[in-house]
Amino acid sequence: MARLEIRPFSDEFLDAAGELLAARHCAHRAVEPLLPPRFEEAAAAAELVTELAATDGASGAVALRGGRVVGYLLGVRRSEEIWGASVWVDLAGHAVEVPEDLRDLYAAAARVWVDEDERPRHHARVPATDPALLDARIVDAASAALDVVDPWSAAAIETALKQLCNDLGEKPRTVYLPIRVAVTGSRVSPGLYESLELLGKETSLTRLHAGAEAAQ
């Protein structure tokens, strides 16, 4: 596989981003057929990305492999009075061919959001039924591993999830993404251990069960 190249998001990538978003929406509609069909068209999807990119303070990153755009991430600002110094990635603000590439996109975009824009809080919305993100095997195993955690603390959760990675023979990046999506509804969130601790054990396990069912 060709090396992944990350660049700042700019208007030259709008059409390619629209094509990626249309492909993701098509896959989403296969699971949720009541979603509007028009965004399966690249031109319509590109309009959504263009609208986001034109928002004051919008910024992000784009991923290329072999000179072809394979993913993008675009964040916008929300009212600081309500949300504080934050960045939001809306449903039209991201699409990738390979889910793992989102980590590299986020690393590049977050560097700007934190270091230059001084916005340390990041939120993202994703299709909760995306089968590429909700791996039933991993989410089921995580539910079992976390069910016995006591006390429910970030440190204890970290120990349990690292042991889960060893048991599954998978890297943390492979294991943590579906857990993060199932529990927070987001590909991008604050620290996973801290997020689980704040949500509480009952809520976290309930969301993991729901995520596993969605991935079946």
N, C-alpha and C positions, 0 to 999 in steps of 0.2 A: 504494500500500500504506500502511495506517495506521501511525503512529509506534509503535515498540516501547517499552513501559513496563516497567521492571524494578523488582520489589519484593522484600523479604525473604521467604523461604519461611515459611509458617505453616500451621497445620492447616486453615484455610479452603480451601486449594488441594489437599488430599489427593485428593478425588474426581476433580478435573480432571487431576491428575498421573497417577492411575490410568488414565484414559482414554487419555492420551498414551502411557503405557508399554504398554498393551494393544495400541495401534495399531503401535507399534514392534516388539513381540514377534510380532505377526501377520506383519509384513513379514519378520522374521528367520526365522520358521518356513517361509516360502515357499522359503527357501534351505536351511534346516536342518530338515527335517520331523520329525526325531526329538526335537526340543525339546518339552517338555510343553505340551499345547494349552490347559490351563486358564487360563494367564495371558493368553490372548487376551480373556478376560472382564475388563471394567474393574474389577469388584468384587474379583476375585482379585488383579489387579495393584495395586489401591489398598492391599490388605493389606500387600504388600511395601513400598510407599512409606511406609505408616503405621509399620511396624516400624522402618524406617530413621530416620524422623523422630523416633521415640521414643528413639533411642539417645542416651546422654549426650553432650552436646557437638555434636550434629548441627546443621548450619546450611547455608543455601544461598540460592538466589534463584529467582524465578519470573518468566516473561516474559508480558506481556499485549499483545495488539494489538486495538484496538477493543473493549476490555473483556473479551476472551476469552483464556483461558490457552492459550498456544501453545508453551510450553516450561518446563522446570524443571531445576534442578541442585541436588543435595543431597549434601553431604559428611559423612563421619563420621570419628571418630578411631580409630586403632589403637594397640596397645601401643607406648609410647614407648621401652621397653627394646629392642624389636626394630626398630621403624621410625623412631624419632626423632620430632621435632616435625613430624608429617605429617597430611595429610587425604586420605582415600580416597573416591573416587566409584565406588560399586559399580554393577553392571549395572542395578539398579533405581533408581539415584540420578540418572538423567538421561533425558530424552526431549524432542525438539523436532520441530516440524513442518518448520522450515527450518533446515538444519544451521548456516548462518552465524550464527543467533541465539545459538548456544552461546557464541560469543566474548563477547557482551555479558553473558550470564549468568555466565560465568567471571570476567570483569572485576569484576563486582559482588561475587560470592562470595569471590574471592581477596583482595579488599581487606580483608574482615573476617578471613579466615583468617590473613593476614600481619600486618596492622596491629593487630588486636585480640587474636587468639588466639595470635599469634607462632608460626605453623606455616607455614614457607616451602616445605615439600616437599609437592607435590600429585601424586596418582596417580589414574588413572581406568581403568575397564574398559569396553570397548565391543564390540559384535558385530563381529568382524573381517570379516564378509561383508556389511556394510552397503553396498549399492551407491551410496548417496548420499554416502558418505564416501570410497570407493575409486574414484576416477576413473582408468580404465585409461590414457587419453591422457596425463594428467599424470604418473602413476606411471611409465609407460614412458619418458617424456621425462626425468624426474628420474633414472631409472636410467642413461640414456645420458649425461646431463650430469655425474653424479657419478662415473661409471666412469673418467673421464680426470683426476679431481682428484688432484693430487700436488704437495706433500705433503698427507696427510689431516689437515687441521687445521680448527678452527672458522672461522678467517678465510678459508681457501681454499674451504670449503664454502659460506660466506655469499656469496662472490663468484660461485660457480657457480650457486647458486639464484636470486640476484638477476638474473643474466643469463638464466636460464631463464624467469623471469617476463616479462622484456622480449621474449624470443623467442616466447613463447606469447601475448603481448599480454594477460596476465591480472594481476590484483592479487595481491600476496603472500598475502593471506588466502584466496584461491581456490586457489592452488597449494600452499601449505604444509599445509593441513588433510589432504588425502589422503596426502601424504608422511608426515606425523606419524602418522596412523593405521596406514599400512602398516608403518612401521618400529618404532613403539613399542606399537602396539595400543591407543592411547589418543588421545582427542581433546584431552586436556589433559596437558601434560608440561613439564618444564623447557625452556630454550631449544633450539630445533630444531637449530641448528648444533652446540651443545655435546653434545646427545644423540647425534647422528650420529658426532661425533668419538669419544665414549666407547664407543659400540658397536663401532667399527672399520669399516673399509671393506668387508671381506668379508661380515660379518654384515648391514650396512646394505643392500648390494646384493642379498643373498639374500632379505631380507625385502621389498624393493621388487619383485623378480621375482615372489614369491609373492603380493603384494598385487595386482599387475597381472593375474595369472591369476585371482584371486578375483573381480576386477571385470569379467571378460569375460562 
